Amino acid sequence: MNVLERIALVLIIIGAINWGLIGLLQFDLVATLFGGGSQAGAFARIIYTLVGISGLVSLSILFKHDHEPREKHHYQPQS
């Protein structure tokens, strides 16, 4: 996973936690932290936009074909 994909994943996790809070508690953490005033409201919109873009970027992870064999770790007792 490259750096862009890792950043996208972190933003998706933030977005998922925020949506979970909205669904369970009707509490929008991003809006609470950045939603007051015009400049802070603009910052909240930027966060929402980045989370959305991260979802689109992560589509590439979903459809990525991993052609490299994964290393298998076998336990080998020492003699």
mmCIF file as gemmi writes it, N, C-alpha and C atoms, coordinates in Angstrom:
data_model
loop_
_atom_site.group_PDB
_atom_site.id
_atom_site.type_symbol
_atom_site.label_atom_id
_atom_site.label_alt_id
_atom_site.label_comp_id
_atom_site.label_asym_id
_atom_site.label_entity_id
_atom_site.label_seq_id
_atom_site.pdbx_PDB_ins_code
_atom_site.Cartn_x
_atom_site.Cartn_y
_atom_site.Cartn_z
_atom_site.occupancy
_atom_site.B_iso_or_equiv
_atom_site.pdbx_formal_charge
_atom_site.auth_seq_id
_atom_site.auth_asym_id
_atom_site.pdbx_PDB_model_num
ATOM 1 N N . MET Axp A 1 ? 0.847 -1.163 0 1 0 ? 1 A 1
ATOM 2 C CA . MET Axp A 1 ? 0 0 0 1 0 ? 1 A 1
ATOM 3 C C . MET Axp A 1 ? 0.9 1.235 0 1 0 ? 1 A 1
ATOM 4 N N . ASN Axp A 2 ? 0.661 2.125 -0.94 1 0 ? 2 A 1
ATOM 5 C CA . ASN Axp A 2 ? 1.506 3.323 -1.027 1 0 ? 2 A 1
ATOM 6 C C . ASN Axp A 2 ? 1.021 4.424 -0.08 1 0 ? 2 A 1
ATOM 7 N N . VAL Axp A 3 ? 1.75 5.517 -0.035 1 0 ? 3 A 1
ATOM 8 C CA . VAL Axp A 3 ? 1.468 6.611 0.904 1 0 ? 3 A 1
ATOM 9 C C . VAL Axp A 3 ? 0.086 7.216 0.655 1 0 ? 3 A 1
ATOM 10 N N . LEU Axp A 4 ? -0.266 7.449 -0.604 1 0 ? 4 A 1
ATOM 11 C CA . LEU Axp A 4 ? -1.574 8.03 -0.925 1 0 ? 4 A 1
ATOM 12 C C . LEU Axp A 4 ? -2.693 7.123 -0.43 1 0 ? 4 A 1
ATOM 13 N N . GLU Axp A 5 ? -2.545 5.826 -0.62 1 0 ? 5 A 1
ATOM 14 C CA . GLU Axp A 5 ? -3.561 4.887 -0.169 1 0 ? 5 A 1
ATOM 15 C C . GLU Axp A 5 ? -3.665 4.865 1.353 1 0 ? 5 A 1
ATOM 16 N N . ARG Axp A 6 ? -2.549 4.995 2.045 1 0 ? 6 A 1
ATOM 17 C CA . ARG Axp A 6 ? -2.573 5.024 3.512 1 0 ? 6 A 1
ATOM 18 C C . ARG Axp A 6 ? -3.25 6.293 4.03 1 0 ? 6 A 1
ATOM 19 N N . ILE Axp A 7 ? -2.965 7.43 3.401 1 0 ? 7 A 1
ATOM 20 C CA . ILE Axp A 7 ? -3.617 8.686 3.793 1 0 ? 7 A 1
ATOM 21 C C . ILE Axp A 7 ? -5.12 8.587 3.544 1 0 ? 7 A 1
ATOM 22 N N . ALA Axp A 8 ? -5.49 8.034 2.386 1 0 ? 8 A 1
ATOM 23 C CA . ALA Axp A 8 ? -6.903 7.857 2.068 1 0 ? 8 A 1
ATOM 24 C C . ALA Axp A 8 ? -7.576 6.957 3.1 1 0 ? 8 A 1
ATOM 25 N N . LEU Axp A 9 ? -6.909 5.892 3.503 1 0 ? 9 A 1
ATOM 26 C CA . LEU Axp A 9 ? -7.476 4.983 4.49 1 0 ? 9 A 1
ATOM 27 C C . LEU Axp A 9 ? -7.691 5.677 5.835 1 0 ? 9 A 1
ATOM 28 N N . VAL Axp A 10 ? -6.737 6.488 6.26 1 0 ? 10 A 1
ATOM 29 C CA . VAL Axp A 10 ? -6.889 7.225 7.52 1 0 ? 10 A 1
ATOM 30 C C . VAL Axp A 10 ? -8.089 8.17 7.439 1 0 ? 10 A 1
ATOM 31 N N . LEU Axp A 11 ? -8.222 8.879 6.322 1 0 ? 11 A 1
ATOM 32 C CA . LEU Axp A 11 ? -9.353 9.801 6.167 1 0 ? 11 A 1
ATOM 33 C C . LEU Axp A 11 ? -10.676 9.053 6.104 1 0 ? 11 A 1
ATOM 34 N N . ILE Axp A 12 ? -10.694 7.887 5.504 1 0 ? 12 A 1
ATOM 35 C CA . ILE Axp A 12 ? -11.915 7.079 5.46 1 0 ? 12 A 1
ATOM 36 C C . ILE Axp A 12 ? -12.295 6.626 6.87 1 0 ? 12 A 1
ATOM 37 N N . ILE Axp A 13 ? -11.304 6.246 7.663 1 0 ? 13 A 1
ATOM 38 C CA . ILE Axp A 13 ? -11.578 5.845 9.044 1 0 ? 13 A 1
ATOM 39 C C . ILE Axp A 13 ? -12.154 7.021 9.836 1 0 ? 13 A 1
ATOM 40 N N . ILE Axp A 14 ? -11.573 8.203 9.657 1 0 ? 14 A 1
ATOM 41 C CA . ILE Axp A 14 ? -12.108 9.405 10.324 1 0 ? 14 A 1
ATOM 42 C C . ILE Axp A 14 ? -13.556 9.637 9.891 1 0 ? 14 A 1
ATOM 43 N N . GLY Axp A 15 ? -13.809 9.534 8.604 1 0 ? 15 A 1
ATOM 44 C CA . GLY Axp A 15 ? -15.174 9.719 8.097 1 0 ? 15 A 1
ATOM 45 C C . GLY Axp A 15 ? -16.139 8.673 8.63 1 0 ? 15 A 1
ATOM 46 N N . ALA Axp A 16 ? -15.68 7.428 8.713 1 0 ? 16 A 1
ATOM 47 C CA . ALA Axp A 16 ? -16.544 6.365 9.227 1 0 ? 16 A 1
ATOM 48 C C . ALA Axp A 16 ? -16.88 6.585 10.7 1 0 ? 16 A 1
ATOM 49 N N . ILE Axp A 17 ? -15.885 6.985 11.476 1 0 ? 17 A 1
ATOM 50 C CA . ILE Axp A 17 ? -16.135 7.276 12.89 1 0 ? 17 A 1
ATOM 51 C C . ILE Axp A 17 ? -17.115 8.441 13.019 1 0 ? 17 A 1
ATOM 52 N N . ASN Axp A 18 ? -16.934 9.464 12.213 1 0 ? 18 A 1
ATOM 53 C CA . ASN Axp A 18 ? -17.837 10.612 12.246 1 0 ? 18 A 1
ATOM 54 C C . ASN Axp A 18 ? -19.262 10.192 11.905 1 0 ? 18 A 1
ATOM 55 N N . TRP Axp A 19 ? -19.421 9.377 10.849 1 0 ? 19 A 1
ATOM 56 C CA . TRP Axp A 19 ? -20.758 8.919 10.472 1 0 ? 19 A 1
ATOM 57 C C . TRP Axp A 19 ? -21.36 8.011 11.543 1 0 ? 19 A 1
ATOM 58 N N . GLY Axp A 20 ? -20.517 7.219 12.204 1 0 ? 20 A 1
ATOM 59 C CA . GLY Axp A 20 ? -21.007 6.399 13.306 1 0 ? 20 A 1
ATOM 60 C C . GLY Axp A 20 ? -21.546 7.247 14.442 1 0 ? 20 A 1
ATOM 61 N N . LEU Axp A 21 ? -20.817 8.316 14.765 1 0 ? 21 A 1
ATOM 62 C CA . LEU Axp A 21 ? -21.28 9.239 15.804 1 0 ? 21 A 1
ATOM 63 C C . LEU Axp A 21 ? -22.575 9.935 15.402 1 0 ? 21 A 1
ATOM 64 N N . ILE Axp A 22 ? -22.683 10.283 14.125 1 0 ? 22 A 1
ATOM 65 C CA . ILE Axp A 22 ? -23.914 10.922 13.64 1 0 ? 22 A 1
ATOM 66 C C . ILE Axp A 22 ? -25.081 9.949 13.756 1 0 ? 22 A 1
ATOM 67 N N . GLY Axp A 23 ? -24.86 8.709 13.345 1 0 ? 23 A 1
ATOM 68 C CA . GLY Axp A 23 ? -25.936 7.716 13.379 1 0 ? 23 A 1
ATOM 69 C C . GLY Axp A 23 ? -26.35 7.324 14.779 1 0 ? 23 A 1
ATOM 70 N N . LEU Axp A 24 ? -25.389 7.149 15.666 1 0 ? 24 A 1
ATOM 71 C CA . LEU Axp A 24 ? -25.704 6.686 17.016 1 0 ? 24 A 1
ATOM 72 C C . LEU Axp A 24 ? -26.127 7.808 17.963 1 0 ? 24 A 1
ATOM 73 N N . LEU Axp A 25 ? -25.423 8.919 17.887 1 0 ? 25 A 1
ATOM 74 C CA . LEU Axp A 25 ? -25.614 9.979 18.882 1 0 ? 25 A 1
ATOM 75 C C . LEU Axp A 25 ? -26.102 11.299 18.303 1 0 ? 25 A 1
ATOM 76 N N . GLN Axp A 26 ? -26.308 11.353 16.994 1 0 ? 26 A 1
ATOM 77 C CA . GLN Axp A 26 ? -26.656 12.587 16.295 1 0 ? 26 A 1
ATOM 78 C C . GLN Axp A 26 ? -25.65 13.691 16.637 1 0 ? 26 A 1
ATOM 79 N N . PHE Axp A 27 ? -24.366 13.311 16.606 1 0 ? 27 A 1
ATOM 80 C CA . PHE Axp A 27 ? -23.28 14.23 16.945 1 0 ? 27 A 1
ATOM 81 C C . PHE Axp A 27 ? -22.266 14.24 15.807 1 0 ? 27 A 1
ATOM 82 N N . ASP Axp A 28 ? -22.097 15.38 15.167 1 0 ? 28 A 1
ATOM 83 C CA . ASP Axp A 28 ? -21.155 15.526 14.057 1 0 ? 28 A 1
ATOM 84 C C . ASP Axp A 28 ? -19.856 16.106 14.607 1 0 ? 28 A 1
ATOM 85 N N . LEU Axp A 29 ? -18.864 15.248 14.812 1 0 ? 29 A 1
ATOM 86 C CA . LEU Axp A 29 ? -17.602 15.661 15.417 1 0 ? 29 A 1
ATOM 87 C C . LEU Axp A 29 ? -16.862 16.681 14.556 1 0 ? 29 A 1
ATOM 88 N N . VAL Axp A 30 ? -16.833 16.465 13.246 1 0 ? 30 A 1
ATOM 89 C CA . VAL Axp A 30 ? -16.125 17.393 12.353 1 0 ? 30 A 1
ATOM 90 C C . VAL Axp A 30 ? -16.769 18.77 12.399 1 0 ? 30 A 1
ATOM 91 N N . ALA Axp A 31 ? -18.08 18.816 12.347 1 0 ? 31 A 1
ATOM 92 C CA . ALA Axp A 31 ? -18.777 20.103 12.405 1 0 ? 31 A 1
ATOM 93 C C . ALA Axp A 31 ? -18.57 20.77 13.76 1 0 ? 31 A 1
ATOM 94 N N . THR Axp A 32 ? -18.513 19.951 14.819 1 0 ? 32 A 1
ATOM 95 C CA . THR Axp A 32 ? -18.29 20.51 16.151 1 0 ? 32 A 1
ATOM 96 C C . THR Axp A 32 ? -16.902 21.117 16.261 1 0 ? 32 A 1
ATOM 97 N N . LEU Axp A 33 ? -15.906 20.417 15.726 1 0 ? 33 A 1
ATOM 98 C CA . LEU Axp A 33 ? -14.533 20.906 15.819 1 0 ? 33 A 1
ATOM 99 C C . LEU Axp A 33 ? -14.258 22.072 14.881 1 0 ? 33 A 1
ATOM 100 N N . PHE Axp A 34 ? -14.841 22.02 13.667 1 0 ? 34 A 1
ATOM 101 C CA . PHE Axp A 34 ? -14.474 23.005 12.646 1 0 ? 34 A 1
ATOM 102 C C . PHE Axp A 34 ? -15.663 23.754 12.057 1 0 ? 34 A 1
ATOM 103 N N . GLY Axp A 35 ? -16.853 23.6 12.616 1 0 ? 35 A 1
ATOM 104 C CA . GLY Axp A 35 ? -18.051 24.131 11.972 1 0 ? 35 A 1
ATOM 105 C C . GLY Axp A 35 ? -18.445 25.542 12.352 1 0 ? 35 A 1
ATOM 106 N N . GLY Axp A 36 ? -17.863 26.1 13.398 1 0 ? 36 A 1
ATOM 107 C CA . GLY Axp A 36 ? -18.252 27.448 13.807 1 0 ? 36 A 1
ATOM 108 C C . GLY Axp A 36 ? -17.575 28.513 12.972 1 0 ? 36 A 1
ATOM 109 N N . GLY Axp A 37 ? -18.279 29.564 12.661 1 0 ? 37 A 1
ATOM 110 C CA . GLY Axp A 37 ? -17.699 30.678 11.9 1 0 ? 37 A 1
ATOM 111 C C . GLY Axp A 37 ? -17.509 30.332 10.435 1 0 ? 37 A 1
ATOM 112 N N . SER Axp A 38 ? -17.251 31.332 9.632 1 0 ? 38 A 1
ATOM 113 C CA . SER Axp A 38 ? -17.16 31.102 8.191 1 0 ? 38 A 1
ATOM 114 C C . SER Axp A 38 ? -15.879 30.387 7.791 1 0 ? 38 A 1
ATOM 115 N N . GLN Axp A 39 ? -14.741 30.751 8.382 1 0 ? 39 A 1
ATOM 116 C CA . GLN Axp A 39 ? -13.484 30.091 8.033 1 0 ? 39 A 1
ATOM 117 C C . GLN Axp A 39 ? -13.455 28.661 8.548 1 0 ? 39 A 1
ATOM 118 N N . ALA Axp A 40 ? -13.939 28.43 9.76 1 0 ? 40 A 1
ATOM 119 C CA . ALA Axp A 40 ? -13.959 27.081 10.317 1 0 ? 40 A 1
ATOM 120 C C . ALA Axp A 40 ? -14.942 26.212 9.547 1 0 ? 40 A 1
ATOM 121 N N . GLY Axp A 41 ? -16.068 26.779 9.134 1 0 ? 41 A 1
ATOM 122 C CA . GLY Axp A 41 ? -17.043 26.041 8.332 1 0 ? 41 A 1
ATOM 123 C C . GLY Axp A 41 ? -16.45 25.622 6.998 1 0 ? 41 A 1
ATOM 124 N N . ALA Axp A 42 ? -15.65 26.489 6.417 1 0 ? 42 A 1
ATOM 125 C CA . ALA Axp A 42 ? -14.973 26.149 5.164 1 0 ? 42 A 1
ATOM 126 C C . ALA Axp A 42 ? -13.983 25.019 5.39 1 0 ? 42 A 1
ATOM 127 N N . PHE Axp A 43 ? -13.308 25.032 6.536 1 0 ? 43 A 1
ATOM 128 C CA . PHE Axp A 43 ? -12.364 23.958 6.849 1 0 ? 43 A 1
ATOM 129 C C . PHE Axp A 43 ? -13.091 22.626 7.008 1 0 ? 43 A 1
ATOM 130 N N . ALA Axp A 44 ? -14.274 22.635 7.643 1 0 ? 44 A 1
ATOM 131 C CA . ALA Axp A 44 ? -15.07 21.411 7.785 1 0 ? 44 A 1
ATOM 132 C C . ALA Axp A 44 ? -15.46 20.878 6.406 1 0 ? 44 A 1
ATOM 133 N N . ARG Axp A 45 ? -15.822 21.766 5.496 1 0 ? 45 A 1
ATOM 134 C CA . ARG Axp A 45 ? -16.172 21.333 4.131 1 0 ? 45 A 1
ATOM 135 C C . ARG Axp A 45 ? -14.965 20.725 3.435 1 0 ? 45 A 1
ATOM 136 N N . ILE Axp A 46 ? -13.785 21.26 3.693 1 0 ? 46 A 1
ATOM 137 C CA . ILE Axp A 46 ? -12.568 20.691 3.109 1 0 ? 46 A 1
ATOM 138 C C . ILE Axp A 46 ? -12.346 19.273 3.649 1 0 ? 46 A 1
ATOM 139 N N . ILE Axp A 47 ? -12.551 19.077 4.953 1 0 ? 47 A 1
ATOM 140 C CA . ILE Axp A 47 ? -12.412 17.746 5.545 1 0 ? 47 A 1
ATOM 141 C C . ILE Axp A 47 ? -13.401 16.778 4.911 1 0 ? 47 A 1
ATOM 142 N N . TYR Axp A 48 ? -14.673 17.19 4.785 1 0 ? 48 A 1
ATOM 143 C CA . TYR Axp A 48 ? -15.687 16.334 4.165 1 0 ? 48 A 1
ATOM 144 C C . TYR Axp A 48 ? -15.298 15.995 2.721 1 0 ? 48 A 1
ATOM 145 N N . THR Axp A 49 ? -14.78 16.974 1.994 1 0 ? 49 A 1
ATOM 146 C CA . THR Axp A 49 ? -14.368 16.749 0.609 1 0 ? 49 A 1
ATOM 147 C C . THR Axp A 49 ? -13.203 15.779 0.529 1 0 ? 49 A 1
ATOM 148 N N . LEU Axp A 50 ? -12.22 15.923 1.411 1 0 ? 50 A 1
ATOM 149 C CA . LEU Axp A 50 ? -11.079 15.015 1.428 1 0 ? 50 A 1
ATOM 150 C C . LEU Axp A 50 ? -11.502 13.588 1.767 1 0 ? 50 A 1
ATOM 151 N N . VAL Axp A 51 ? -12.451 13.436 2.673 1 0 ? 51 A 1
ATOM 152 C CA . VAL Axp A 51 ? -12.962 12.097 2.999 1 0 ? 51 A 1
ATOM 153 C C . VAL Axp A 51 ? -13.635 11.49 1.772 1 0 ? 51 A 1
ATOM 154 N N . GLY Axp A 52 ? -14.413 12.287 1.059 1 0 ? 52 A 1
ATOM 155 C CA . GLY Axp A 52 ? -15.064 11.792 -0.16 1 0 ? 52 A 1
ATOM 156 C C . GLY Axp A 52 ? -14.075 11.403 -1.238 1 0 ? 52 A 1
ATOM 157 N N . ILE Axp A 53 ? -13.072 12.229 -1.454 1 0 ? 53 A 1
ATOM 158 C CA . ILE Axp A 53 ? -12.03 11.918 -2.442 1 0 ? 53 A 1
ATOM 159 C C . ILE Axp A 53 ? -11.28 10.656 -2.027 1 0 ? 53 A 1
ATOM 160 N N . SER Axp A 54 ? -11.06 10.498 -0.727 1 0 ? 54 A 1
ATOM 161 C CA . SER Axp A 54 ? -10.371 9.31 -0.222 1 0 ? 54 A 1
ATOM 162 C C . SER Axp A 54 ? -11.162 8.042 -0.532 1 0 ? 54 A 1
ATOM 163 N N . GLY Axp A 55 ? -12.465 8.139 -0.46 1 0 ? 55 A 1
ATOM 164 C CA . GLY Axp A 55 ? -13.298 6.995 -0.838 1 0 ? 55 A 1
ATOM 165 C C . GLY Axp A 55 ? -13.099 6.618 -2.288 1 0 ? 55 A 1
ATOM 166 N N . LEU Axp A 56 ? -12.998 7.616 -3.154 1 0 ? 56 A 1
ATOM 167 C CA . LEU Axp A 56 ? -12.768 7.337 -4.575 1 0 ? 56 A 1
ATOM 168 C C . LEU Axp A 56 ? -11.38 6.746 -4.809 1 0 ? 56 A 1
ATOM 169 N N . VAL Axp A 57 ? -10.382 7.286 -4.113 1 0 ? 57 A 1
ATOM 170 C CA . VAL Axp A 57 ? -9.026 6.754 -4.24 1 0 ? 57 A 1
ATOM 171 C C . VAL Axp A 57 ? -8.983 5.302 -3.775 1 0 ? 57 A 1
ATOM 172 N N . SER Axp A 58 ? -9.744 4.999 -2.736 1 0 ? 58 A 1
ATOM 173 C CA . SER Axp A 58 ? -9.724 3.653 -2.175 1 0 ? 58 A 1
ATOM 174 C C . SER Axp A 58 ? -10.405 2.627 -3.067 1 0 ? 58 A 1
ATOM 175 N N . LEU Axp A 59 ? -11.17 3.08 -4.037 1 0 ? 59 A 1
ATOM 176 C CA . LEU Axp A 59 ? -11.716 2.133 -5.003 1 0 ? 59 A 1
ATOM 177 C C . LEU Axp A 59 ? -10.592 1.383 -5.711 1 0 ? 59 A 1
ATOM 178 N N . SER Axp A 60 ? -9.47 2.064 -5.907 1 0 ? 60 A 1
ATOM 179 C CA . SER Axp A 60 ? -8.337 1.389 -6.552 1 0 ? 60 A 1
ATOM 180 C C . SER Axp A 60 ? -7.797 0.267 -5.668 1 0 ? 60 A 1
ATOM 181 N N . ILE Axp A 61 ? -7.871 0.428 -4.352 1 0 ? 61 A 1
ATOM 182 C CA . ILE Axp A 61 ? -7.43 -0.634 -3.438 1 0 ? 61 A 1
ATOM 183 C C . ILE Axp A 61 ? -8.374 -1.829 -3.56 1 0 ? 61 A 1
ATOM 184 N N . LEU Axp A 62 ? -9.664 -1.562 -3.659 1 0 ? 62 A 1
ATOM 185 C CA . LEU Axp A 62 ? -10.652 -2.619 -3.749 1 0 ? 62 A 1
ATOM 186 C C . LEU Axp A 62 ? -10.446 -3.482 -4.992 1 0 ? 62 A 1
ATOM 187 N N . PHE Axp A 63 ? -10.119 -2.845 -6.102 1 0 ? 63 A 1
ATOM 188 C CA . PHE Axp A 63 ? -9.983 -3.577 -7.353 1 0 ? 63 A 1
ATOM 189 C C . PHE Axp A 63 ? -8.536 -3.88 -7.724 1 0 ? 63 A 1
ATOM 190 N N . LYS Axp A 64 ? -7.626 -3.632 -6.805 1 0 ? 64 A 1
ATOM 191 C CA . LYS Axp A 64 ? -6.207 -3.884 -7.062 1 0 ? 64 A 1
ATOM 192 C C . LYS Axp A 64 ? -5.957 -5.393 -7.032 1 0 ? 64 A 1
ATOM 193 N N . HIS Axp A 65 ? -5.264 -5.873 -8.047 1 0 ? 65 A 1
ATOM 194 C CA . HIS Axp A 65 ? -4.896 -7.281 -8.096 1 0 ? 65 A 1
ATOM 195 C C . HIS Axp A 65 ? -3.476 -7.41 -7.593 1 0 ? 65 A 1
ATOM 196 N N . ASP Axp A 66 ? -3.33 -8.177 -6.567 1 0 ? 66 A 1
ATOM 197 C CA . ASP Axp A 66 ? -2.011 -8.388 -5.984 1 0 ? 66 A 1
ATOM 198 C C . ASP Axp A 66 ? -1.398 -9.614 -6.639 1 0 ? 66 A 1
ATOM 199 N N . HIS Axp A 67 ? -0.47 -9.376 -7.558 1 0 ? 67 A 1
ATOM 200 C CA . HIS Axp A 67 ? 0.145 -10.477 -8.292 1 0 ? 67 A 1
ATOM 201 C C . HIS Axp A 67 ? 1.371 -11.022 -7.592 1 0 ? 67 A 1
ATOM 202 N N . GLU Axp A 68 ? 1.799 -10.344 -6.553 1 0 ? 68 A 1
ATOM 203 C CA . GLU Axp A 68 ? 2.97 -10.821 -5.836 1 0 ? 68 A 1
ATOM 204 C C . GLU Axp A 68 ? 2.531 -11.824 -4.784 1 0 ? 68 A 1
ATOM 205 N N . PRO Axp A 69 ? 3.196 -12.965 -4.726 1 0 ? 69 A 1
ATOM 206 C CA . PRO Axp A 69 ? 2.818 -13.943 -3.701 1 0 ? 69 A 1
ATOM 207 C C . PRO Axp A 69 ? 3.145 -13.405 -2.315 1 0 ? 69 A 1
ATOM 208 N N . ARG Axp A 70 ? 2.264 -13.678 -1.402 1 0 ? 70 A 1
ATOM 209 C CA . ARG Axp A 70 ? 2.479 -13.231 -0.034 1 0 ? 70 A 1
ATOM 210 C C . ARG Axp A 70 ? 3.367 -14.222 0.678 1 0 ? 70 A 1
ATOM 211 N N . GLU Axp A 71 ? 4.209 -13.678 1.528 1 0 ? 71 A 1
ATOM 212 C CA . GLU Axp A 71 ? 5.101 -14.538 2.286 1 0 ? 71 A 1
ATOM 213 C C . GLU Axp A 71 ? 4.295 -15.293 3.327 1 0 ? 71 A 1
ATOM 214 N N . LYS Axp A 72 ? 4.561 -16.564 3.412 1 0 ? 72 A 1
ATOM 215 C CA . LYS Axp A 72 ? 3.905 -17.371 4.427 1 0 ? 72 A 1
ATOM 216 C C . LYS Axp A 72 ? 4.894 -17.585 5.555 1 0 ? 72 A 1
ATOM 217 N N . HIS Axp A 73 ? 4.441 -17.304 6.731 1 0 ? 73 A 1
ATOM 218 C CA . HIS Axp A 73 ? 5.29 -17.479 7.892 1 0 ? 73 A 1
ATOM 219 C C . HIS Axp A 73 ? 4.928 -18.804 8.547 1 0 ? 73 A 1
ATOM 220 N N . HIS Axp A 74 ? 5.86 -19.706 8.492 1 0 ? 74 A 1
ATOM 221 C CA . HIS Axp A 74 ? 5.654 -21.002 9.107 1 0 ? 74 A 1
ATOM 222 C C . HIS Axp A 74 ? 6.455 -21.067 10.402 1 0 ? 74 A 1
ATOM 223 N N . TYR Axp A 75 ? 5.819 -21.615 11.393 1 0 ? 75 A 1
ATOM 224 C CA . TYR Axp A 75 ? 6.502 -21.78 12.657 1 0 ? 75 A 1
ATOM 225 C C . TYR Axp A 75 ? 7.427 -22.972 12.558 1 0 ? 75 A 1
ATOM 226 N N . GLN Axp A 76 ? 8.694 -22.747 12.839 1 0 ? 76 A 1
ATOM 227 C CA . GLN Axp A 76 ? 9.673 -23.838 12.824 1 0 ? 76 A 1
ATOM 228 C C . GLN Axp A 76 ? 10.327 -23.904 14.201 1 0 ? 76 A 1
ATOM 229 N N . PRO Axp A 77 ? 10.006 -24.933 14.937 1 0 ? 77 A 1
ATOM 230 C CA . PRO Axp A 77 ? 10.611 -25.035 16.274 1 0 ? 77 A 1
ATOM 231 C C . PRO Axp A 77 ? 12.112 -25.188 16.175 1 0 ? 77 A 1
ATOM 232 N N . GLN Axp A 78 ? 12.787 -24.568 17.112 1 0 ? 78 A 1
ATOM 233 C CA . GLN Axp A 78 ? 14.245 -24.678 17.129 1 0 ? 78 A 1
ATOM 234 C C . GLN Axp A 78 ? 14.645 -25.937 17.868 1 0 ? 78 A 1
ATOM 235 N N . SER Axp A 79 ? 15.71 -26.595 17.361 1 0 ? 79 A 1
ATOM 236 C CA . SER Axp A 79 ? 16.148 -27.839 17.986 1 0 ? 79 A 1
ATOM 237 C C . SER Axp A 79 ? 17.096 -27.594 19.124 1 0 ? 79 A 1
